Amino acid sequence: MPRDPNVPDEFEVYTVVVLRRPDDAPDLSEEELDELQSRHLAYRAGLRDQGLLVANGPFLRQSDESYRGMSIFACDPVRAAELSDGDPSVIAGRLAYDVMEWWVASGTLGFPQAGGPVGDRRSLPD
């Protein structure tokens, strides 16, 4: 069977972590939430400074309010899950996460502030 001309020859495969608010997230006071948010942001900034996190940000106007934000990591999904487990908001139960690989046509995205390679170049299996 001939290759579909609409399917790219090569892909960049990125590790994506989507943060979401679990149904059973603990209720915290405004003061506790502010302190936890500061620790969460500092933790993510530290990952960025280490070159492990290359894109990160919150969702706004999403169709499902439980989704809170997304990150693209410069590591494999197993390592991204380990790093996400260390997030103070995940530890506190205010956030949960889903990890996945995102396949994008090669050359579609770039991360000019990343200190090194971000995705793996791959082809679809035959």
Backbone as a chain_set.jsonl record, in Angstrom:
{"seq": "MPRDPNVPDEFEVYTVVVLRRPDDAPDLSEEELDELQSRHLAYRAGLRDQGLLVANGPFLRQSDESYRGMSIFACDPVRAAELSDGDPSVIAGRLAYDVMEWWVASGTLGFPQAGGPVGDRRSLPD", "coords": {"N": [[0.851, -1.172, 0.0], [0.661, 2.183, -0.904], [2.362, 5.001, 0.608], [0.542, 7.425, 2.457], [0.193, 10.59, 1.155], [-0.486, 12.737, 2.753], [0.499, 12.321, 5.234], [3.171, 13.169, 7.243], [6.697, 12.584, 6.529], [8.52, 12.547, 8.614], [8.468, 13.058, 12.161], [8.507, 15.23, 15.029], [8.736, 14.256, 18.288], [7.286, 15.073, 21.224], [7.33, 15.371, 24.804], [4.566, 15.801, 26.729], [2.914, 17.272, 29.458], [-0.132, 17.506, 30.981], [-1.751, 19.454, 33.252], [-4.251, 19.067, 35.728], [-7.122, 19.781, 37.767], [-8.001, 17.69, 40.305], [-11.076, 15.944, 41.142], [-11.26, 15.486, 43.856], [-9.699, 17.419, 45.088], [-8.113, 19.036, 47.804], [-9.692, 21.47, 49.917], [-8.413, 24.669, 50.459], [-7.318, 27.51, 52.341], [-7.281, 30.964, 51.227], [-4.804, 32.083, 51.78], [-3.217, 29.768, 52.088], [-3.5, 28.728, 49.493], [-2.257, 30.75, 47.973], [0.38, 30.575, 48.928], [1.008, 27.945, 48.196], [0.743, 28.137, 45.408], [2.878, 29.872, 44.846], [5.046, 28.23, 45.532], [4.652, 26.162, 43.68], [5.029, 27.557, 41.217], [7.703, 28.353, 41.568], [8.952, 25.865, 41.657], [8.455, 24.928, 39.049], [9.834, 26.915, 37.634], [12.411, 26.303, 38.426], [12.735, 23.814, 37.168], [12.674, 24.686, 34.542], [14.98, 26.292, 34.533], [16.882, 24.309, 34.751], [16.781, 23.221, 32.27], [14.954, 21.254, 31.752], [12.259, 21.727, 31.419], [10.612, 23.202, 28.831], [8.521, 24.675, 27.79], [5.67, 26.158, 29.214], [2.589, 26.773, 30.807], [-0.543, 28.291, 31.879], [-3.992, 27.285, 31.259], [-6.681, 29.115, 29.862], [-10.099, 29.971, 29.511], [-10.938, 27.38, 28.814], [-12.715, 24.426, 27.721], [-13.185, 22.544, 29.656], [-13.073, 23.082, 32.925], [-11.457, 21.769, 34.75], [-8.985, 21.344, 33.635], [-5.846, 22.753, 33.964], [-3.285, 23.59, 33.055], [-0.399, 23.297, 30.83], [2.637, 21.628, 30.003], [5.708, 21.324, 28.234], [8.206, 19.033, 28.13], [11.76, 18.42, 28.073], [12.542, 15.692, 28.052], [12.044, 12.14, 28.531], [8.763, 10.513, 28.783], [8.589, 9.026, 31.221], [10.499, 10.222, 32.932], [9.419, 12.817, 32.958], [7.041, 12.343, 34.348], [8.09, 11.6, 36.838], [9.277, 14.035, 37.571], [7.002, 15.638, 37.655], [5.677, 14.485, 39.777], [7.072, 15.609, 41.86], [6.166, 18.188, 42.069], [4.992, 20.762, 44.128], [2.202, 21.347, 44.179], [1.077, 19.052, 43.144], [1.91, 17.188, 45.039], [0.453, 18.191, 47.205], [-2.067, 17.509, 46.417], [-3.679, 19.247, 45.004], [-3.318, 19.448, 42.304], [-3.336, 17.169, 39.573], [-1.946, 15.074, 37.026], [-1.521, 14.295, 33.509], [0.473, 12.423, 31.329], [1.919, 12.409, 28.131], [2.961, 11.505, 24.79], [3.458, 13.705, 22.117], [3.041, 13.888, 18.775], [4.305, 15.718, 16.19], [4.467, 17.185, 12.982], [7.711, 17.272, 11.603], [9.699, 20.173, 11.95], [7.617, 21.883, 12.462], [7.335, 23.095, 14.989], [9.33, 25.133, 17.18], [11.744, 25.709, 19.748], [13.27, 28.188, 20.713], [14.503, 29.141, 23.032], [15.304, 26.96, 24.428], [17.948, 25.073, 25.801], [18.994, 22.933, 24.472], [18.323, 19.929, 22.553], [14.83, 19.183, 22.164], [12.602, 17.504, 21.314], [12.268, 14.12, 20.011], [13.246, 12.967, 16.849], [11.268, 11.089, 14.739], [9.948, 8.435, 12.662], [6.834, 7.178, 11.411], [5.968, 3.817, 12.209], [6.156, 1.209, 9.753]], "CA": [[0.0, 0.0, 0.0], [1.507, 3.378, -0.946], [2.306, 5.924, 1.737], [-0.415, 8.525, 2.351], [0.954, 11.835, 0.984], [-0.876, 13.702, 3.778], [1.187, 11.979, 6.475], [4.582, 13.585, 7.137], [7.729, 11.542, 6.548], [9.146, 12.537, 9.931], [7.797, 13.779, 13.229], [9.182, 15.522, 16.271], [7.903, 13.689, 19.349], [7.482, 15.849, 22.443], [6.695, 14.902, 26.035], [3.622, 16.806, 27.209], [2.23, 17.025, 30.727], [-1.311, 18.348, 31.163], [-2.142, 19.54, 34.663], [-5.696, 19.193, 35.93], [-7.586, 19.81, 39.154], [-8.785, 16.474, 40.561], [-12.375, 16.138, 41.809], [-11.106, 15.42, 45.315], [-8.667, 18.366, 45.531], [-8.447, 19.578, 49.131], [-10.001, 22.894, 50.057], [-7.391, 25.397, 51.185], [-7.591, 28.934, 52.523], [-6.633, 31.817, 50.228], [-3.397, 32.197, 52.166], [-2.578, 28.492, 51.748], [-3.453, 28.638, 48.031], [-1.231, 31.674, 47.49], [1.687, 30.018, 49.272], [1.195, 26.758, 47.363], [0.967, 28.599, 44.036], [4.247, 30.39, 44.792], [5.954, 27.071, 45.527], [4.426, 25.5, 42.388], [5.696, 28.35, 40.183], [9.146, 28.28, 41.812], [9.384, 24.523, 41.261], [8.45, 24.896, 37.584], [10.932, 27.775, 37.187], [13.629, 25.527, 38.634], [12.819, 22.822, 36.084], [13.027, 25.443, 33.34], [16.384, 26.682, 34.671], [17.689, 23.099, 34.543], [16.629, 22.799, 30.882], [14.045, 20.114, 31.676], [10.942, 22.229, 31.045], [10.895, 24.19, 27.784], [7.331, 25.512, 27.587], [4.823, 25.926, 30.369], [1.66, 27.865, 31.038], [-1.914, 27.933, 32.267], [-5.095, 27.345, 30.305], [-7.766, 30.039, 30.138], [-11.258, 29.783, 28.637], [-10.979, 25.999, 28.363], [-14.05, 23.824, 27.776], [-13.262, 21.768, 30.889], [-12.393, 23.886, 33.931], [-10.496, 20.993, 35.536], [-7.663, 21.47, 33.02], [-5.223, 23.949, 34.531], [-2.142, 24.066, 32.287], [0.337, 22.313, 30.042], [4.083, 21.779, 29.958], [6.472, 20.485, 27.318], [9.456, 18.663, 28.782], [12.876, 17.953, 27.256], [12.922, 14.384, 28.594], [11.056, 11.127, 28.178], [7.561, 10.561, 29.623], [8.824, 8.487, 32.567], [11.17, 11.269, 33.704], [8.469, 13.921, 33.135], [6.131, 11.944, 35.43], [8.852, 11.708, 38.092], [9.413, 15.46, 37.883], [5.668, 16.136, 38.0], [5.392, 13.997, 41.134], [7.734, 16.485, 42.812], [5.538, 19.513, 42.09], [4.291, 20.955, 45.405], [0.743, 21.301, 44.012], [0.726, 17.638, 42.969], [2.101, 16.586, 46.365], [-0.65, 18.646, 48.061], [-3.343, 17.003, 45.911], [-4.432, 20.296, 44.301], [-3.183, 19.159, 40.884], [-2.955, 15.848, 39.079], [-1.396, 15.284, 35.681], [-1.495, 13.252, 32.494], [1.691, 12.513, 30.53], [1.721, 11.802, 26.815], [3.822, 11.921, 23.695], [2.75, 14.478, 21.109], [3.731, 13.759, 17.498], [4.073, 16.903, 15.37], [5.285, 17.151, 11.766], [9.04, 17.873, 11.789], [9.833, 21.546, 11.499], [6.422, 22.66, 12.784], [7.545, 23.859, 16.22], [10.697, 25.38, 17.615], [11.884, 26.213, 21.107], [14.556, 28.88, 20.605], [15.128, 29.393, 24.326], [15.772, 25.697, 24.997], [19.396, 24.959, 25.739], [19.385, 21.734, 23.746], [17.21, 19.301, 21.834], [13.6, 19.031, 22.931], [11.885, 16.296, 20.899], [12.979, 13.088, 19.256], [12.769, 12.823, 15.469], [10.859, 9.705, 14.471], [9.052, 8.13, 11.552], [5.809, 6.206, 11.786], [6.326, 2.454, 11.815], [5.474, 0.718, 8.538]], "C": [[0.903, 1.243, 0.0], [1.302, 4.258, 0.281], [1.323, 7.043, 1.444], [0.369, 9.83, 2.228], [0.6, 12.908, 2.011], [-0.208, 13.442, 5.124], [2.658, 12.369, 6.319], [5.534, 12.398, 7.157], [8.349, 11.416, 7.932], [8.367, 13.427, 10.888], [8.812, 14.165, 14.298], [8.231, 15.047, 17.361], [8.271, 14.385, 20.652], [6.78, 15.181, 23.614], [5.867, 16.045, 26.601], [3.02, 16.342, 28.526], [1.08, 18.022, 30.818], [-1.694, 18.283, 32.638], [-3.645, 19.738, 34.761], [-6.007, 19.194, 37.42], [-8.421, 18.558, 39.38], [-10.083, 16.812, 41.297], [-12.23, 16.207, 43.323], [-9.998, 16.344, 45.834], [-9.056, 18.954, 46.882], [-8.785, 21.066, 49.064], [-8.919, 23.533, 50.911], [-7.822, 26.847, 51.327], [-6.883, 29.72, 51.421], [-5.141, 31.954, 50.515], [-2.636, 30.922, 51.796], [-2.452, 28.334, 50.233], [-2.368, 29.542, 47.456], [0.167, 31.119, 47.739], [1.994, 28.802, 48.397], [1.462, 27.153, 45.913], [2.381, 29.145, 43.871], [5.255, 29.254, 44.731], [5.863, 26.312, 44.204], [5.186, 26.24, 41.283], [7.207, 28.311, 40.342], [9.692, 26.922, 41.382], [9.483, 24.432, 39.741], [9.576, 25.77, 37.02], [12.274, 27.051, 37.352], [13.827, 24.468, 37.562], [13.219, 23.5, 34.774], [14.509, 25.818, 33.382], [17.331, 25.507, 34.442], [17.611, 22.592, 33.102], [15.694, 21.617, 30.701], [12.65, 20.495, 31.181], [11.158, 23.35, 30.041], [9.712, 25.089, 27.454], [6.328, 25.145, 28.663], [3.839, 27.076, 30.488], [0.26, 27.377, 31.342], [-2.866, 27.945, 31.076], [-6.085, 28.404, 30.784], [-8.873, 29.769, 29.115], [-11.314, 28.38, 28.041], [-12.4, 25.433, 28.518], [-14.262, 22.991, 29.032], [-12.417, 22.496, 31.933], [-11.394, 23.1, 34.783], [-9.092, 21.072, 34.932], [-7.056, 22.8, 33.421], [-4.051, 24.476, 33.707], [-1.426, 22.929, 31.591], [1.818, 22.662, 30.061], [4.651, 20.867, 28.889], [7.844, 20.293, 27.942], [10.492, 18.216, 27.758], [13.426, 16.666, 27.859], [11.832, 13.39, 28.198], [9.865, 11.168, 29.143], [7.762, 10.029, 31.045], [9.472, 9.547, 33.454], [10.228, 12.451, 33.947], [7.469, 13.599, 34.242], [6.835, 12.044, 36.777], [8.973, 13.159, 38.522], [8.072, 16.06, 38.298], [5.256, 15.677, 39.389], [6.008, 14.896, 42.204], [7.14, 17.877, 42.903], [4.762, 19.672, 43.391], [2.766, 20.886, 45.287], [0.251, 19.878, 43.772], [0.838, 16.931, 44.321], [0.932, 16.926, 47.28], [-2.014, 18.14, 47.598], [-4.195, 18.039, 45.203], [-4.369, 20.112, 42.793], [-2.865, 17.688, 40.686], [-2.445, 16.085, 37.654], [-1.594, 14.053, 34.815], [-0.241, 13.495, 31.659], [1.43, 11.81, 29.205], [2.831, 12.237, 25.868], [2.948, 12.622, 22.664], [3.585, 14.46, 19.837], [3.32, 14.919, 16.596], [4.976, 16.799, 14.144], [6.602, 17.885, 12.009], [9.068, 19.276, 11.206], [8.653, 22.438, 11.827], [6.648, 23.581, 13.964], [9.029, 24.062, 16.475], [10.692, 25.957, 19.012], [13.223, 26.932, 21.195], [15.238, 29.156, 21.943], [15.61, 28.115, 25.009], [17.284, 25.603, 24.815], [19.89, 23.751, 24.97], [18.189, 21.148, 23.033], [16.008, 19.088, 22.746], [12.89, 17.739, 22.57], [12.802, 15.303, 20.222], [12.391, 13.034, 17.853], [12.476, 11.361, 15.213], [10.015, 9.636, 13.204], [8.0, 7.167, 12.052], [6.28, 4.819, 11.392], [5.545, 2.055, 10.554], [4.305, -0.156, 8.864]], "O": [[1.814, 1.34, 0.822], [0.239, 4.265, 0.902], [1.268, 7.554, 0.325], [1.148, 10.151, 3.126], [1.322, 13.898, 2.127], [-0.331, 14.246, 6.048], [3.315, 11.945, 5.368], [5.229, 11.348, 7.723], [8.667, 10.313, 8.376], [7.712, 14.392, 10.496], [9.844, 13.513, 14.454], [7.051, 15.398, 17.356], [9.405, 14.302, 21.123], [5.762, 14.51, 23.441], [6.389, 17.116, 26.911], [2.664, 15.174, 28.688], [1.29, 19.233, 30.742], [-1.927, 17.209, 33.194], [-4.239, 20.48, 33.978], [-5.241, 18.667, 38.227], [-9.444, 18.375, 38.721], [-10.176, 17.83, 41.982], [-12.99, 16.905, 43.994], [-9.422, 16.09, 46.892], [-10.211, 19.332, 47.082], [-8.23, 21.812, 48.256], [-8.551, 23.003, 51.959], [-8.603, 27.35, 50.52], [-5.987, 29.197, 50.76], [-4.32, 31.941, 49.599], [-1.534, 30.992, 51.252], [-1.426, 27.865, 49.739], [-1.64, 29.138, 46.549], [1.033, 31.185, 46.867], [3.115, 28.65, 47.914], [2.322, 26.561, 45.261], [3.017, 28.899, 42.846], [6.213, 29.312, 43.961], [6.88, 25.87, 43.669], [5.907, 25.618, 40.502], [7.925, 28.241, 39.345], [10.776, 26.843, 40.806], [10.469, 23.924, 39.206], [10.204, 25.398, 36.028], [13.163, 27.179, 36.509], [14.946, 24.245, 37.099], [14.003, 22.956, 33.996], [15.213, 25.679, 32.382], [18.459, 25.698, 33.988], [18.299, 21.635, 32.747], [15.639, 21.033, 29.619], [11.948, 19.672, 30.592], [11.814, 24.344, 30.354], [9.899, 26.166, 26.888], [6.153, 23.971, 28.989], [4.211, 28.233, 30.292], [-0.084, 26.22, 31.103], [-2.581, 28.533, 30.033], [-6.295, 28.561, 31.987], [-8.594, 29.381, 27.98], [-11.698, 28.215, 26.883], [-13.181, 25.908, 29.342], [-15.403, 22.755, 29.431], [-11.19, 22.523, 31.836], [-10.567, 23.701, 35.469], [-8.107, 20.885, 35.647], [-7.671, 23.851, 33.242], [-3.836, 25.687, 33.658], [-1.785, 21.76, 31.734], [2.2, 23.83, 30.125], [4.141, 19.77, 28.66], [8.55, 21.256, 28.242], [10.142, 17.695, 26.7], [14.62, 16.559, 28.142], [10.822, 13.765, 27.601], [9.95, 11.789, 30.203], [7.151, 10.546, 31.981], [9.049, 9.752, 34.592], [10.238, 13.028, 35.035], [7.085, 14.49, 35.0], [6.249, 12.517, 37.751], [8.794, 13.481, 39.696], [8.019, 16.9, 39.197], [4.561, 16.401, 40.101], [5.518, 14.941, 43.333], [7.57, 18.674, 43.737], [3.954, 18.809, 43.731], [2.104, 20.41, 46.21], [-0.868, 19.536, 44.153], [-0.047, 16.163, 44.697], [0.464, 16.078, 48.039], [-3.011, 18.317, 48.299], [-5.331, 17.744, 44.832], [-5.261, 20.564, 42.075], [-2.215, 17.052, 41.516], [-2.52, 17.206, 37.149], [-1.801, 12.942, 35.301], [0.073, 14.636, 31.32], [0.802, 10.752, 29.162], [3.543, 13.209, 26.12], [1.834, 12.183, 22.378], [4.709, 14.96, 19.823], [2.143, 15.086, 16.278], [6.125, 16.373, 14.255], [6.611, 18.988, 12.557], [8.538, 19.535, 10.126], [8.672, 23.627, 11.509], [6.201, 24.728, 13.949], [9.868, 23.271, 16.043], [9.736, 26.622, 19.413], [14.201, 26.371, 21.688], [16.448, 29.385, 21.974], [16.254, 28.179, 26.055], [17.821, 26.011, 23.785], [21.099, 23.565, 24.831], [17.15, 21.798, 22.92], [16.155, 18.844, 23.944], [12.6, 16.941, 23.462], [13.953, 15.602, 19.903], [11.171, 13.053, 17.689], [13.323, 10.497, 15.439], [9.453, 10.63, 12.744], [8.234, 6.422, 13.004], [6.923, 4.654, 10.355], [4.424, 2.51, 10.331], [3.63, -0.647, 7.958]]}, "num_chains": 1, "name": "protein.A"}
